[in-house]
Amino acid sequence: MHINKMTLALVGIGLAACGANEHNTAEDLNVLPTYLGTISSKTYDGATDDLLTAGLGATGLAGATPAYADPANPTSAELRRNAIYANYRAVLDINVNSGYGTLYGPNVDAKGAIGSGQGMIGGTEYIAYSDDGTGNQNVTLMVQIPTGFDINNPCIVTGTSSGSRGVYGAIGSAGEWGLKNNCAVAYADKGSGTGLYTFDDDSVNLQNGVRATRAAAGKNAIFAPALSDADRAAFASSSPARIAFKHAHSQQNPEKDWGKFTLQSLEFAFYVLNEKYGVLAKDNKSHIVRLTPKNTVTIASSISNGAGSALLAAEQDTKGLIGGVAATEPQVQPKAATGYTVRQGGVDVTGQGKALFDYSTYAALYQPCIASTAAAPGRCTALAAKGLLSGADLPSQQADAKARLKAYGWLLDSDILQAAHAGTNILVAVTYANAYGKFSVADKVCGFSFAPTDAAGVPVAYTAAQKASSFATQNGILGSVVYENSAGGAKAYNFGVSPSSTLADQSLDGFLCLRSLATGVDPVTGGALSGTLAAQSARVKAGMAEVAATGNLHGKPAIIVQGRSDTLIPVNFASRAYLGLNASVEGGASKLRYIEVTNANHFDSFTNALPANIVPLHVYLFRALDAMLASLRSSAVALPPSQVVHTVPRADNTTLITVANVPPIAAAPGANAITVSGATIDVPN
């Protein structure tokens, strides 16, 4: 069949004439995108090994961590298995009371029916680097094509990794939905991923997870820092046990390209699908293009950073690759906080449209105070001494910390989760300071570095077994945050003693420094920064500007889902603000829908571990994807209206979550409708 040549050029599939025949026709050939390196592939039978569970099945994913035959030398197959195990469990609560095995999980099919099998899915997995030939970028892209892929009813869903995770980071979210629905899944590690570099032995991760020396890896390392051999040796000598990792230390600010990498993953998917299903051309070497965005349903999806990547990809999609978007809890940063208004219950919200580094550095000041105990009140005490907190005792100081967070834009719904997020925002603040400023690992911005630490907080080197398994066990942010300037010597941040206070205040001086990089002023005195700090702040702000979202989805249908209790990426800063920005940009042409779910937060793995009795947001990702797929396949199927879904918490965590706790997205939400009037967003209570 003849496919429009412009469409093919847009998806990066080249066109070539096969030589004139008697009818002088040309064939549309499938051509490898120029940024792709060597493609490796492996087919899994769905019985002994598979795409979704790496042969573990639903039972194995819920069981103990699989053992390596030789922990010091795990095979690439073992590392893949354990990476899938760790990443699946990282984004889902693997507890029967939370809905695993009944509401979600490999044994629950695409229609929600509970099966007794293990839910393994056979098919072929393709992996390649996206790079310019230098080996400096090496973004890992992966495509999984399930055995049940229907060439006559084709679909592709993206699964860009959440957080800083490696290429299997979305296996349990968009990956599982796509495979169950017989769609190809296009994954990307988005230039972060598990790129652990250890100075003590000059070693790196390869694409398949196996460790190698930097010299042996050459251009095939996931990541190696851009330091000379002399600088590497000097850093290793002066800072033993410290490590570098890709998201923080690549000096590329990978987030600015997350949309591009998501689009590349789709181009990769079209390439391998056409290699697999396209007929041979007359040259008996090339394949004729059979699948294009014109005849294939394509959905950009994922969660958290991956969801933000999906939105950025849709904004940047000049090639018509994406048909629609369905994403949850997006880490998306609107380029403007003005020009639109967000209201809840008729009252303007506070803090709409803040940037990630802004609010994460703010949280990094106050959440550790909320998590403090009477035996270790140092963070609260030090904040109060600097005039940044009120209250004569620990309970009143913690109450003031919560009040300040709410005044900055967090909702009351987050109060019970603030303490649990203290460590997470520490990692975010330090990692993104390095990433946005494109700093070298040797810069130790604001006195912070990364290393494994012992029970006393002292940096210690990774063991050989820890390094060997790093591809599978790490989430892309590696080691502990170490405060180099702690009185008495470098310690893990939570053991750090600030020079200015001489208190064990969890390294407050360092986090005040990070806060100053976000704002450009000293958070204690309010004075403008100067010298080195001013220059560093300018670099960080430049990086923040590079990742800002425009809000323009170009009329693409999209569903954003977020939990109202999200404490890592609060709704006022992200999804609500993005809806407002989109309304101000697209107006009546917008096809964006926003679903806000009460009692749902950013980490489903918290569902069965907190007194808040949080419900799983994961259920609503699948429902949003179902709705988008149905709408893209039939113009007669309308997307659900924007709305608040009121869930029903359990009495306690020993009670099974059922569909009664997580009601469906309504076709007619009535009083629960979220309305858009001009550039004003009204969210009901």
C-alpha positions in Angstrom: 0.0 0.0 0.0 1.1 3.6 -0.6 1.9 5.7 2.5 2.2 9.5 2.3 5.9 10.4 1.9 5.7 13.4 4.2 4.4 11.3 7.0 7.2 8.9 6.6 9.8 11.6 6.7 8.3 13.1 9.8 8.6 9.8 11.7 12.2 9.5 10.8 11.6 6.7 8.4 13.6 7.4 5.2 12.3 7.1 1.7 14.2 5.6 -1.2 13.5 4.6 -4.7 14.3 1.0 -5.4 15.2 1.7 -9.0 12.7 2.3 -11.7 10.7 -0.6 -12.8 8.4 -0.8 -15.8 5.8 1.2 -13.9 8.4 3.7 -12.6 7.1 3.3 -9.0 9.1 3.8 -5.8 8.9 1.9 -2.5 8.8 3.5 0.9 11.6 2.0 2.8 12.1 1.6 6.5 15.4 3.4 7.4 17.2 3.3 10.7 17.1 6.7 12.6 20.5 8.2 12.5 20.8 8.6 16.3 20.4 4.9 17.0 23.4 2.7 17.7 23.6 -1.0 17.5 20.2 -2.7 18.2 20.2 -5.9 20.4 17.1 -8.0 20.7 15.9 -11.1 22.5 12.7 -13.1 22.3 11.0 -14.4 25.4 8.6 -17.4 25.3 6.2 -16.1 28.0 6.7 -19.3 30.0 10.3 -19.5 31.2 10.9 -15.8 30.8 8.9 -12.9 29.6 8.6 -9.2 28.9 6.6 -8.1 32.0 7.9 -10.1 34.9 11.3 -11.5 33.7 10.0 -15.0 34.3 9.1 -14.3 37.9 5.3 -14.1 37.4 2.9 -12.4 39.7 4.0 -14.6 42.6 7.7 -14.0 42.1 7.3 -10.2 41.9 5.6 -10.4 45.3 8.2 -12.6 46.8 11.8 -12.2 48.0 14.5 -10.6 46.0 15.8 -13.1 43.5 19.3 -14.4 44.3 22.3 -14.3 41.9 24.2 -17.5 41.3 27.4 -15.5 41.8 26.7 -12.2 43.5 30.1 -10.8 42.5 29.4 -11.6 38.8 25.7 -11.5 38.0 24.8 -12.2 34.4 23.1 -9.7 32.2 19.9 -11.9 32.3 20.0 -11.9 36.1 20.5 -8.1 36.2 17.5 -7.7 33.9 15.4 -9.9 36.0 16.3 -8.1 39.2 15.9 -4.7 37.6 12.4 -5.6 36.5 11.7 -6.9 40.0 13.0 -3.8 41.8 11.4 -1.3 39.4 8.0 -3.0 39.4 7.9 -3.0 43.2 9.2 0.6 43.4 6.1 2.1 41.8 3.4 -0.3 43.1 2.4 -1.6 46.5 2.9 -5.3 46.3 0.5 -6.1 49.1 -2.8 -7.9 48.7 -4.6 -5.5 50.9 -3.6 -2.6 48.7 -5.1 -4.3 45.6 -2.2 -6.3 44.2 -3.6 -9.4 42.5 -7.2 -8.1 42.6 -7.2 -4.5 41.2 -3.8 -4.6 39.5 -0.9 -6.9 38.9 0.2 -9.3 36.1 -2.6 -11.8 36.8 -5.3 -9.1 36.3 -6.0 -8.8 32.6 -6.7 -5.8 30.4 -10.4 -5.9 31.3 -9.8 -6.2 35.0 -10.6 -9.9 35.3 -8.6 -11.7 38.0 -6.9 -14.8 36.7 -5.1 -17.6 38.5 -2.1 -17.6 36.3 1.2 -15.7 36.6 0.5 -13.1 33.9 3.7 -13.6 31.9 3.7 -12.1 28.5 5.9 -13.4 25.7 7.4 -11.3 22.9 10.6 -9.6 21.7 12.6 -6.8 23.4 14.8 -4.4 21.4 17.4 -2.2 23.0 19.7 0.5 21.6 21.4 3.7 22.6 20.4 7.1 21.3 23.7 9.0 20.8 25.5 11.4 18.4 28.4 8.9 18.1 30.5 10.4 20.9 29.2 8.0 23.6 28.6 11.1 25.8 24.8 10.9 25.7 23.9 7.2 25.4 20.2 7.4 26.3 18.9 3.9 26.5 15.8 3.2 24.4 13.9 0.0 24.5 10.9 -1.4 22.6 8.8 -4.4 23.7 6.6 -6.1 21.2 4.2 -8.6 22.8 3.4 -11.9 21.0 -0.2 -10.7 20.9 0.5 -7.5 19.0 -2.2 -7.1 16.4 -0.8 -5.8 13.1 -4.4 -5.1 11.9 -5.2 -3.0 15.0 -1.8 -1.7 16.1 -1.0 0.5 19.1 2.1 1.9 20.8 2.3 3.3 24.3 5.4 5.1 25.7 6.9 4.2 29.0 9.5 6.8 29.8 11.0 6.1 33.2 9.8 7.8 36.3 12.2 9.4 38.8 15.8 9.0 37.7 15.3 5.3 37.0 16.8 3.1 34.3 15.0 1.9 31.2 12.8 -0.6 33.1 11.5 2.2 35.3 8.0 2.2 33.8 7.6 -1.6 33.5 4.9 -1.8 36.1 3.0 1.3 35.0 2.6 2.1 31.3 4.6 -1.0 30.4 2.1 -3.4 32.0 -0.9 -1.7 30.6 0.6 -1.6 27.1 1.6 -5.3 27.1 -1.8 -6.4 28.5 -3.5 -4.5 25.7 -1.2 -6.0 23.1 0.5 -2.7 22.3 4.1 -2.3 21.7 5.8 -0.3 24.5 8.4 2.3 23.8 10.6 3.0 26.8 13.4 5.5 27.5 15.7 6.1 30.4 15.6 9.8 29.3 19.3 10.3 29.9 19.3 9.6 33.6 19.1 5.9 34.4 21.4 3.8 36.4 24.8 5.2 35.4 26.9 4.6 38.5 30.6 5.6 38.2 33.0 4.6 41.0 36.3 6.4 41.3 38.1 3.7 43.3 38.2 1.3 40.3 37.3 3.6 37.4 34.3 1.4 36.5 30.9 2.0 34.8 27.7 0.2 33.9 27.2 -1.1 30.4 23.9 -1.0 28.7 23.1 -4.5 29.8 23.9 -3.7 33.4 27.2 -5.5 33.7 30.2 -3.6 35.1 33.3 -2.8 33.2 36.3 -0.5 33.5 35.8 2.9 31.8 38.6 2.0 29.3 37.1 -1.3 28.4 33.6 0.2 28.0 34.8 3.0 25.7 31.8 4.6 24.1 29.5 2.0 25.5 29.3 3.1 29.1 25.9 4.4 30.3 27.8 7.2 32.0 31.4 8.3 32.9 32.1 11.8 34.2 33.8 14.3 31.9 37.0 14.5 33.9 40.6 14.0 32.8 42.5 11.0 34.1 44.5 13.3 36.3 41.4 15.0 37.7 39.7 11.6 38.3 42.7 10.4 40.2 42.9 13.5 42.3 39.2 13.3 43.1 39.5 9.7 44.1 42.4 10.4 46.4 40.9 13.5 48.0 37.3 12.1 48.3 37.5 8.4 48.8 34.2 6.4 48.4 32.5 9.3 46.6 30.6 8.4 43.4 29.2 10.0 40.4 25.9 9.2 38.6 24.4 10.2 35.4 21.3 12.4 36.3 23.3 14.6 38.6 26.7 14.6 37.0 26.4 14.3 33.2 26.6 18.1 32.9 23.9 17.9 30.2 20.7 18.7 32.2 19.0 15.7 30.6 15.5 17.0 31.6 15.6 19.6 28.9 15.5 16.7 26.4 13.0 14.3 28.1 10.4 15.2 25.5 12.8 14.6 22.6 13.9 11.2 24.0 10.2 10.1 24.4 9.6 11.0 20.8 12.7 9.1 19.8 11.4 6.0 21.6 8.3 6.2 19.4 10.5 6.5 16.3 12.5 3.5 17.4 9.2 1.6 17.9 8.0 2.3 14.4 11.4 1.3 13.0 11.4 -2.2 14.7 7.7 -2.8 14.0 8.3 -2.1 10.4 11.4 -4.3 10.3 9.3 -7.1 11.9 6.0 -6.7 9.9 7.0 -4.9 6.7 7.4 -7.0 3.6 10.8 -7.1 1.9 11.5 -4.6 -0.8 12.7 -5.4 -4.2 16.3 -5.3 -3.0 15.5 -8.2 -0.7 17.3 -6.3 2.1 15.1 -3.4 3.2 11.5 -3.5 4.5 8.6 -1.5 3.1 7.0 0.7 5.7 3.6 -0.7 6.9 2.9 1.1 10.2 2.9 4.8 10.6 1.2 7.3 13.0 -1.6 7.5 10.5 -2.7 3.9 11.0 -1.4 3.2 14.5 -2.8 4.4 17.8 0.0 6.0 19.8 -0.3 7.1 23.4 2.3 9.0 25.4 2.1 7.8 29.0 4.0 7.0 32.2 4.1 8.4 35.8 5.9 11.3 37.6 9.0 12.3 35.6 7.9 10.0 32.8 4.5 11.6 32.8 6.1 15.0 32.5 8.2 13.6 29.6 5.0 12.5 27.9 3.5 16.1 28.1 6.7 17.6 26.9 6.9 15.2 24.0 3.3 16.1 23.0 4.3 19.8 23.2 7.3 19.2 21.0 5.7 16.7 18.6 6.0 18.4 15.2 5.9 15.1 13.4 2.5 13.8 14.4 3.9 10.8 16.3 1.6 11.1 19.3 -2.2 10.5 19.1 -3.0 11.2 22.7 -1.6 11.5 26.2 -2.6 9.6 29.4 -0.3 10.2 32.4 -0.4 10.4 36.1 1.3 12.6 38.8 3.4 14.5 36.2 6.5 16.3 37.3 5.8 19.1 34.9 6.9 22.7 35.4 4.7 25.4 33.8 6.8 28.2 32.2 4.5 30.8 33.9 2.7 31.1 37.2 0.6 34.0 35.9 -1.9 34.5 33.2 -4.3 31.9 34.7 -6.1 31.4 38.0 -6.6 28.2 39.9 -9.3 28.0 42.5 -10.4 25.3 44.9 -13.8 25.6 46.5 -14.1 29.1 45.0 -10.9 30.4 46.7 -7.7 31.2 44.8 -5.0 28.6 45.7 -1.6 29.6 46.8 1.6 28.8 45.0 0.3 27.9 41.6 2.9 26.9 39.0 6.1 26.7 41.1 9.2 25.1 39.7 10.5 21.8 41.1 13.8 23.1 42.4 12.0 26.0 44.1 9.6 23.9 46.1 11.9 20.9 46.7 14.5 23.2 48.3 11.7 24.8 50.4 10.5 21.3 51.5 14.1 20.3 52.2 14.2 22.9 54.9 11.0 22.1 56.7 10.1 18.5 56.1 13.1 17.2 58.2 11.8 19.4 61.1 8.4 17.7 60.8 10.1 14.3 60.9 12.3 15.2 63.9 11.9 13.6 67.3 12.3 14.8 70.8 15.6 13.0 70.9 16.9 14.8 67.8 15.2 18.2 67.4 18.2 19.8 65.8 16.7 20.9 62.5 13.7 22.6 64.2 16.0 24.2 66.8 18.4 25.6 64.2 15.6 27.0 61.9 14.1 28.7 64.9 17.4 30.2 65.9 17.8 31.7 62.4 14.3 33.2 62.5 12.9 30.8 60.0 10.5 29.0 62.3 8.3 30.0 65.3 7.5 28.1 68.4 8.9 27.6 71.9 8.9 23.8 71.8 9.2 21.0 69.2 5.4 20.4 68.7 4.7 24.1 68.1 7.8 24.4 65.8 6.6 21.3 63.8 3.1 22.8 63.6 4.6 26.0 62.2 6.7 24.1 59.7 3.5 22.5 58.4 1.8 25.9 58.3 4.6 27.3 56.2 4.4 24.5 53.7 0.7 25.0 53.3 1.2 28.8 52.9 3.7 28.0 50.2 1.2 25.8 48.3 0.9 22.4 49.8 -2.6 21.3 50.6 -3.9 20.2 54.0 -4.3 16.7 52.5 -0.4 16.5 52.6 0.0 17.2 56.3 0.1 13.5 57.3 2.6 12.7 54.6 5.1 15.6 55.1 7.4 13.7 57.4 7.6 10.7 55.1 8.8 12.8 52.3 11.8 14.5 54.1 14.4 12.2 52.7 13.0 12.2 49.2 13.1 16.0 48.8 16.6 16.0 50.1 17.6 13.7 47.2 15.7 15.8 44.7 17.2 19.1 45.9 20.8 18.0 45.7 20.4 16.0 42.5 18.6 18.7 40.5 21.0 21.5 41.8 23.8 19.6 40.0 21.7 18.7 37.0 20.3 22.2 36.3 23.6 23.9 36.9 25.4 21.3 34.8 28.0 21.1 37.5 30.8 18.5 37.6 30.9 15.9 40.4 34.1 17.7 41.6 32.2 20.9 42.2 30.5 19.5 45.3 27.8 22.2 45.1 26.8 23.7 48.4 29.1 21.2 50.1 27.2 18.1 49.0 28.4 14.9 47.3 27.2 11.3 47.1 28.6 8.1 48.6 27.5 5.0 50.4 27.7 5.6 54.2 27.9 3.4 57.3 25.7 3.4 60.3 27.5 6.4 61.7 27.1 8.3 58.4 30.7 8.0 57.4 31.4 7.5 53.6 32.4 4.0 52.8 33.2 2.4 49.4 30.7 0.1 47.6 31.5 -3.5 48.0 32.3 -5.5 44.8 28.8 -7.2 45.0 27.0 -3.8 45.5 28.7 -2.4 42.4 28.1 -5.6 40.4 24.3 -5.4 41.1 23.9 -1.6 40.9 22.0 -1.7 37.6 19.3 -3.7 39.3 19.2 -2.3 42.8 19.6 1.5 42.3 16.8 3.9 41.4 19.1 6.3 39.4 19.9 8.5 42.5 22.8 6.7 44.0 24.3 6.5 47.5 23.6 8.8 50.4 23.7 12.6 50.3 27.0 13.5 52.0 27.6 16.9 53.6 31.3 17.6 53.1 31.3 20.7 55.3 29.9 19.1 58.4 31.8 20.1 61.6 34.2 17.2 62.4 34.3 15.9 58.8 32.1 14.7 56.0 28.9 12.8 57.1 25.7 11.7 55.6 23.4 14.7 55.6 21.2 13.5 58.4 24.3 13.3 60.7 25.6 16.6 59.5 26.6 19.4 62.0 26.3 22.9 60.5 29.3 25.1 61.1 27.0 28.2 61.6 25.0 26.5 64.4 27.3 23.8 65.7 24.1 21.8 66.0 23.3 18.3 64.6 20.7 20.0 62.4 20.9 17.6 59.4 23.2 19.8 57.5 21.0 22.9 57.5 23.7 25.2 56.2 24.0 23.1 53.0 20.3 23.2 52.4 20.1 27.0 53.1 22.8 27.2 50.4 20.6 25.2 47.9 17.6 27.3 48.8 19.7 30.4 47.9 20.5 28.9 44.5 16.8 28.6 43.8 15.9 32.1 44.8 19.0 34.2 44.3 18.9 35.6 47.8 20.2 34.5 51.2 17.2 32.8 52.9 18.3 34.1 56.3 19.2 37.7 55.6 17.2 38.3 52.4 20.3 39.8 50.8 21.2 39.3 47.2 23.9 36.6 46.5 27.3 37.6 45.2 30.4 36.0 43.9 30.5 32.2 43.5 26.9 31.6 44.8 25.5 34.3 42.5 27.1 32.6 39.5 26.0 29.2 40.6 22.4 30.4 41.1 22.4 31.9 37.6 23.5 28.6 36.2 20.8 26.7 38.1 18.1 29.2 37.0 19.2 28.8 33.4 18.8 25.1 33.7 15.4 25.5 35.3 14.3 27.6 32.3 15.4 25.0 29.9 12.9 22.4 31.2 9.8 24.7 31.5 6.6 23.5 29.8 4.7 25.7 27.3 1.3 24.2 28.1 0.6 23.9 24.3 -0.5 20.4 23.4 -1.6 21.5 19.9 -5.1 20.2 20.3 -4.0 16.6 21.2 -6.4 14.8 23.5 -4.8 14.3 26.9 -5.8 13.0 30.3 -3.8 14.0 33.4 -4.5 12.2 36.6 -3.0 13.3 40.0 -3.7 12.5 43.6 -4.8 15.4 45.8 -2.5 14.2 48.6 0.6 14.3 46.4 3.2 15.7 48.7 6.3 15.3 46.4 4.7 17.0 43.3 1.8 19.0 44.9 -1.2 19.6 42.6 -1.1 23.4 42.9 2.5 23.4 41.5 2.0 20.9 38.7 -1.2 19.5 37.3 -3.7 22.2 38.3 -1.3 24.9 37.1 -0.6 23.0 33.8 -4.3 22.9 33.2 -4.5 26.6 33.7 -1.5 27.3 31.5 -3.0 25.1 28.8 -6.3 27.0 29.0 -4.5 30.3 28.6 -2.6 29.0 25.6 -5.0 26.8 23.7 -8.3 28.2 24.9 -11.4 26.4 23.4 -9.2 24.3 21.2 -7.8 22.3 24.2 -8.7 18.7 24.6 -7.0 18.3 27.9 -8.9 16.6 30.8 -7.8 16.6 34.4 -8.8 14.0 36.9 -7.9 14.7 40.6 -8.2 11.8 42.9 -8.7 12.3 46.7 -6.7 10.2 49.2 -4.1 9.3 46.5 -0.5 10.4 46.7 2.7 10.2 44.7 4.0 6.9 46.0 1.7 3.9 45.7 4.3 2.0 47.7 3.1 4.1 50.7 -0.5 2.8 50.4 -0.2 0.0 53.0 2.5 1.7 55.1 0.9 4.9 56.4 -1.9 5.7 58.8 -3.4 7.9 56.1 -4.9 4.9 54.4 -3.9 6.2 50.9 -5.6 4.5 47.9 -3.6 3.4 44.8 -3.4 6.0 42.0 -2.2 3.3 39.7 -5.8 2.1 39.2 -6.6 5.5 37.7 -3.6 5.5 35.3 -5.0 2.3 33.8 -8.5 3.8 33.6 -7.2 6.9 31.9 -5.3 4.8 29.4 -8.4 2.7 28.8 -10.4 5.9 28.1 -7.8 7.3 25.8 -7.4 4.1 23.8 -11.2 3.8 23.3 -11.5 7.4 22.2 -8.6 7.2 19.8 -10.0 4.1 18.2 -13.5 5.5 17.9 -14.4 9.1 17.5 -17.8 8.3 18.9 -16.2 7.6 22.3 -15.8 10.9 24.3 -13.1 11.4 26.9 -14.4 11.8 30.4 -14.8 15.4 31.7 -12.4 16.9 34.1 -13.4 16.1 37.6 -12.6 15.2 41.2 -12.9 11.6 42.1 -13.8 11.1 45.7 -12.3 7.8 46.9 -13.2 6.0 50.1 -10.4 5.3 52.6 -10.3 2.0 54.5 -10.9 1.8 58.2 -7.4 0.4 58.6 -4.5 -1.0 56.5 -5.5 -4.6 57.2 -8.7 -4.1 55.1 -8.6 -5.1 51.4 -9.0 -2.2 49.0 -11.8 -2.9 46.5 -13.5 -1.1 43.7 -15.8 0.4 46.3 -12.7 2.4 47.6 -11.7 3.5 44.1 -14.8 4.5 42.2 -14.6 4.9 38.5 -14.0 8.1 36.6 -17.5 9.5 35.9 -19.0 10.1 32.5 -21.1 12.8 34.1 -19.4 14.1 37.3 -22.1 16.7 38.2 -21.0 18.7 41.3 -17.5 17.0 41.1 -16.7 18.6 37.7 -13.6 20.6 37.4 -14.5 23.6 35.2 -12.4 25.7 32.9 -13.8 29.2 32.1 -11.4 31.3 30.1 -8.1 30.9 32.0 -9.8 30.2 35.3 -9.7 26.7 36.7 -12.3 25.8 39.4 -11.7 22.7 41.4 -14.5 21.6 43.8 -13.6 20.6 47.3 
